[in-house]
């Protein structure tokens, strides 16, 4: 039976909405209600509707950083505004406002086409611009928080639109105030401040080697983007070909004492110092050494191309995918005494 649809000013409300096409792990969950919001001005009235206002609330972009382990019992909101507006330029930076519904990869390519620097290492990351601050997305040595000037969001707690400075967003490693209190915030737009000239981030995960293979001796941002695109395409499975949400586990952080003990026991384990005196470990190395790269149970599996990527080979349920992830965590814990944390949000 098809889901009931109600056309409202500025949005479409769908009851008992299927989610299989709205999450990149292709989990066949459903949501009690889903609202596609084309005009953010319609959001306050939508949330005030008697049938919706007491329900659990989830904001969803392209579903590239979420695992549904069961049906969602509340309301999902998807903001569709994909507008990009250049606001001005000063102090060597260009200020741009981007709607939450814009494709992240398309936005990065927009900046490259205008010779703006900063986001080139973040090319080909799936998802929307509105989701980027929630996770403080990062790749190849760069985090998006470095270039965010302001986030416009609906504060569900006070019932008003607010503008949060980068400092107020509480950014951390794959973290933010939006992630820590997800039912409070709905991001409408993100404002970026991007330099025309900036040092390139080249000392990470084979970028220099890829540039050399491309024959580029004096790289610009566009060359770095191409190098990252080639690296990601080779290493990571395409969500359009096989269901996945990218890296499923964060690189864990341990104290210096545990890191030293692991260094003696596992001299090939990659380690990096991070602020606060802690040491970050390579989760992919730990997973592979624990024998979980390419592991498969039914249609739930870990990619044989990249040990960090949880994949859906076909009809795996969210519960089956989460059970496999828990198994991988247990294997790594037993082998190394290190706890892995999921990077995507696990729901409900």
C-alpha positions in Angstrom: 0.0 0.0 0.0 1.5 3.4 -1.0 2.4 5.8 1.7 0.0 8.7 2.3 1.3 12.1 1.1 0.1 15.5 2.2 1.1 18.6 0.4 1.6 21.5 2.8 2.9 25.1 2.2 6.7 24.7 1.7 6.8 21.0 2.4 5.5 17.5 1.6 4.6 15.3 4.6 4.7 11.5 4.1 3.2 8.9 6.5 4.8 5.5 6.9 7.7 6.6 4.6 10.1 3.9 3.2 13.7 4.8 3.9 15.6 2.3 1.7 16.4 4.9 -0.9 17.1 7.6 1.8 20.1 5.9 3.4 23.3 4.8 1.7 23.5 1.5 3.6 20.2 0.7 1.8 18.5 -0.5 5.0 14.8 -1.1 4.3 13.5 0.7 7.4 10.5 3.0 7.5 9.6 6.2 9.3 6.3 7.0 11.0 6.4 10.4 9.3 8.8 12.1 6.9 8.8 15.8 5.8 10.6 17.0 2.7 11.0 20.7 3.4 11.5 22.9 0.4 11.1 26.2 2.2 12.7 26.4 5.6 10.1 29.1 6.6 7.6 26.3 6.7 9.4 24.4 9.4 8.0 26.1 12.6 4.4 25.4 11.5 5.3 21.9 10.5 6.8 21.1 13.9 3.9 22.7 15.7 1.3 20.3 14.1 -0.4 18.3 16.9 0.3 14.9 15.3 4.0 15.7 15.1 5.1 17.9 17.9 5.5 15.2 20.6 7.3 12.7 18.3 11.0 11.9 18.3 12.7 14.1 15.7 15.5 13.2 13.3 17.1 15.5 10.7 18.4 13.6 7.7 20.5 14.7 4.7 21.3 12.0 2.2 21.5 9.3 4.9 25.2 8.7 4.3 26.1 8.8 8.0 23.3 6.8 9.7 22.4 3.2 10.4 18.8 2.4 11.0 18.6 -0.7 13.2 14.8 -0.6 13.2 12.0 1.5 12.0 12.0 5.2 13.1 9.0 5.9 15.4 8.9 9.6 14.9 9.4 12.4 12.4 12.2 12.7 9.9 12.9 16.2 8.4 14.9 16.6 5.2 15.7 20.2 4.2 16.0 20.5 0.4 17.3 24.1 -0.1 20.5 23.7 -2.2 21.1 27.4 -3.0 24.6 28.8 -3.0 25.1 32.6 -2.5 28.4 34.5 -2.4 28.1 37.1 0.4 31.2 39.1 -0.1 35.0 39.1 0.2 37.5 40.5 2.7 40.8 39.7 4.4 41.7 37.3 1.6 38.6 35.2 2.2 35.4 34.7 0.3 32.2 34.3 2.3 29.6 32.0 1.0 26.2 30.8 2.3 25.1 27.3 1.2 21.7 25.7 1.8 21.6 22.6 3.9 20.2 20.5 1.0 23.2 21.1 -1.3 25.3 18.1 -2.3 28.6 18.3 -0.4 30.6 17.0 -3.4 28.9 19.5 -5.7 29.7 22.3 -3.3 33.4 21.4 -3.2 33.5 21.3 -7.0 31.8 24.8 -7.0 34.6 26.1 -4.8 37.3 24.6 -7.1 35.7 26.1 -10.2 36.2 29.5 -8.6 39.8 29.0 -7.5 38.8 28.9 -3.8 41.0 26.8 -1.5 40.5 24.8 1.7 38.0 22.1 0.8 39.9 20.2 -1.9 40.8 17.3 0.5 37.1 16.8 1.2 36.0 16.1 -2.3 33.8 13.0 -3.0 32.5 12.8 0.6 28.9 11.7 0.3 26.1 13.6 1.9 24.7 17.2 2.2 26.2 20.5 3.3 23.8 20.6 6.2 25.1 17.3 7.6 28.8 18.4 7.3 28.9 20.4 10.6 27.1 17.7 12.6 29.8 15.2 12.0 32.6 17.8 11.5 33.5 15.8 8.4 37.1 15.3 7.7 39.4 13.5 5.3 43.1 13.5 4.3 44.2 15.7 7.1 41.4 18.4 6.8 38.3 19.0 8.9 35.4 21.2 7.7 35.3 23.1 10.9 38.4 25.0 9.8 36.4 26.8 7.1 33.0 27.2 8.8 32.1 30.8 9.8 28.6 30.3 11.0 25.7 27.8 11.0 22.1 28.8 10.7 19.8 26.4 12.6 16.4 26.0 14.1 16.7 25.6 17.9 13.9 23.3 18.8 14.4 24.0 22.5 13.6 27.7 22.3 11.5 27.5 19.1 13.5 30.0 17.1 16.1 30.4 14.2 19.6 31.1 15.5 23.0 31.8 14.1 25.9 29.9 15.7 29.5 31.0 15.3 32.1 28.3 14.7 33.1 28.5 18.3 29.5 28.0 19.5 29.3 24.8 17.4 31.6 23.0 19.8 33.5 21.2 17.1 35.7 18.2 17.9 36.9 15.1 16.2 33.8 13.9 14.2 31.8 15.8 16.8 29.8 19.0 17.4 27.0 20.4 19.6 24.6 19.3 16.8 25.7 15.7 17.2 25.6 15.7 21.0 22.1 17.1 21.1 20.5 15.9 17.8 16.8 16.6 18.6 17.6 20.2 19.4 18.9 21.4 16.1 17.8 21.5 12.4 20.5 23.1 10.2 19.2 25.4 7.5 22.4 26.7 6.0 26.1 26.9 6.5 28.3 29.9 6.0 31.9 29.3 4.9 34.9 31.6 4.8 37.3 30.3 2.1 40.7 31.7 1.2 41.9 32.2 -2.3 45.4 31.3 -1.2 46.1 28.7 1.5 48.8 26.1 2.3 47.9 22.8 0.8 47.6 19.8 3.1 49.7 17.2 1.3 51.3 15.1 4.1 48.5 12.5 4.5 47.7 9.1 3.1 49.6 9.0 -0.2 48.6 12.5 -1.6 52.2 13.4 -2.5 52.7 10.0 -4.1 49.5 10.4 -6.1 50.5 13.9 -7.3 53.9 12.5 -8.4 52.1 9.8 -10.3 50.0 12.5 -12.0 53.2 14.3 -13.0 52.3 17.4 -10.9 55.3 19.1 -9.4 53.8 22.4 -8.3 50.2 21.5 -7.2 47.3 23.8 -6.7 44.0 23.0 -4.9 42.5 21.5 -8.0 45.4 19.0 -8.4 45.0 18.0 -4.7 41.3 17.4 -5.3 42.1 15.2 -8.3 44.6 13.2 -6.3 42.2 12.7 -3.4 39.4 11.7 -5.9 41.7 9.0 -7.3 42.7 7.7 -3.9 39.1 7.6 -2.6 37.9 5.9 -5.8 40.5 3.2 -5.6 40.2 2.6 -1.8 36.5 3.1 -0.9 33.5 1.2 -2.3 31.0 3.4 -4.2 27.6 3.6 -2.3 25.9 3.6 -5.7 27.4 0.1 -6.3 27.2 -1.4 -2.8 25.4 -0.1 0.3 27.8 1.6 2.7 28.2 4.7 4.9 31.9 5.2 4.3 34.2 4.7 7.3 32.1 3.1 10.0 34.5 3.4 12.9 36.5 6.4 14.2 40.2 6.2 14.7 40.4 5.5 18.5 42.4 7.6 20.9 44.3 6.1 23.9 46.6 7.4 26.6 50.3 7.5 26.1 50.9 4.5 28.4 48.6 2.2 26.4 50.0 3.6 23.1 53.6 2.8 24.2 52.6 -0.7 25.2 50.9 -1.3 21.8 54.0 0.2 20.1 56.2 -2.5 21.7 53.8 -5.2 20.8 52.8 -4.0 17.4 55.6 -1.8 15.9 53.7 -1.4 12.6 50.6 0.0 14.1 50.2 3.6 12.8 50.0 6.2 15.7 49.6 10.0 15.7 49.8 12.5 18.6 46.7 14.6 19.2 46.1 17.6 21.5 45.8 16.7 25.2 48.7 14.2 25.1 46.6 11.3 23.7 47.5 9.1 20.8 45.3 8.3 17.9 45.5 4.8 16.4 44.6 3.5 12.9 41.2 1.7 13.2 41.6 0.1 9.8 44.9 -1.5 10.8 43.4 -2.8 14.0 40.4 -4.3 12.2 42.5 -5.9 9.5 44.9 -7.4 12.0 41.9 -8.7 14.0 41.0 -10.7 10.9 37.8 -8.7 10.0 38.6 -7.2 6.7 36.3 -8.8 4.1 34.4 -10.6 6.9 30.8 -11.4 5.9 27.7 -12.8 7.7 24.9 -13.2 5.2 24.5 -9.9 3.4 26.3 -7.9 6.2 30.0 -7.5 5.7 33.2 -5.5 6.1 34.6 -4.3 2.8 37.5 -6.3 1.3 38.7 -3.0 -0.2 38.9 -1.0 3.0 38.7 -2.5 6.5 36.8 0.5 8.0 33.8 0.2 5.7 30.7 -1.7 6.7 28.8 -2.9 3.6 25.4 -4.2 2.7 25.8 -6.9 0.0 22.1 -6.9 -0.7 19.2 -7.4 1.8 21.0 -7.1 5.2 18.8 -5.5 7.8 20.0 -2.7 10.0 20.0 -5.1 13.0 22.2 -7.5 11.1 24.6 -4.8 10.1 24.9 -3.5 13.6 25.4 -7.1 14.9 28.4 -7.5 12.6 29.8 -4.1 13.7 29.5 -5.2 17.3 31.3 -8.4 16.4 34.2 -6.5 14.8 34.4 -4.2 17.9 34.6 -7.3 20.2 37.4 -8.9 18.0 39.5 -5.7 18.1 38.9 -5.3 21.9 39.9 -8.9 22.6 43.0 -8.6 20.3 44.3 -5.1 21.3 42.3 -3.9 24.4 41.1 -0.9 22.3 37.4 0.1 22.0 36.1 1.3 18.6 33.3 3.8 18.3 31.0 4.0 15.3 31.3 7.1 13.2 27.7 7.1 11.8 24.7 7.7 14.1 23.1 4.3 15.0 19.3 4.5 15.3 16.9 4.3 16.9 
